Amino acid sequence: MLVGERMSHPVLTVSPEMSALDAQAFMRRERIRRAPVIHDGKLVGIVTEGDLLNASPTQATLLSVWEINYLVSKIKISQVMSKKVMTISEDTPIEEAARVMIDNKIGGLPVVRAGKVVGIITETDLFKIMLEMLGARQMGVRASVLVPNRAGEIAELSQAIFEAGGNIIALGTFAGADPSTSELMFKVAGPDEATLRSVLAPLALQVKDVRVC
């Protein structure tokens, strides 16, 4: 899966001359938490909900509420936006986008094609993908097992599930407590909890959890 398949587009943007209050109202209305800042068709920054909430004049504590509101209304996006913007391309694997966002502690990446912003990939998009990958919107029996980290484990367990009349809705692989083990999550339609546990137990180091969900 590539970024271009799951990015939000067309992307909602703001201009550097927009006031912080107008941008705040715009983002609240559109239910977004960040927006690329575009000037003359070029990406010049990115502004987040947090940037706007923190926007305030430095001398505010000495002013009346009316003076504060007036000064805040004059703050421009260009004064509060982040000018160093990390971007990504449409043909980037989705897991690479997630790595960049986690490593840099950012919640979204503008997607750029030939210098133009064509979309944005956000933490919300990644959460939606995670729900799909783990079969969270489909009913079934969910089983988590600990297995040795070696070739053929997934194939062996999948074959056992198939022979028990199971259809695998989703499969997730996760790191174990140490490099010698992995945790596998199967979401299965067909067998009940007891049947699935009995099928997996002889083939796993530990059946950690089995439940209908």
SULGI-V570468 format. One line per field, one symbol per residue. ss: DSSP state (H for helix, E for strand, C for the rest). Layout:
# SULGI-V570468
ss: ???
This chain:
# SULGI-V570468
ss: CEHHHHCECCCCEECCCCEHHHHHHHHHHHCCCEEEEEECCEEEEEEEHHHHHCCCCCCHHHCCHHHHHHHHHHCEHHHHCECCCCEECCCCEHHHHHHHHHHCCCCEEEEEECCEEEEEEEHHHHHHHHHHHCCCCCCCEEEEEEEECCCCHHHHHHHHHHHCCCEEEEEEEEECCCCCEEEEEEEEECCCHHHHHHHHHCCCCEEEEEEEC
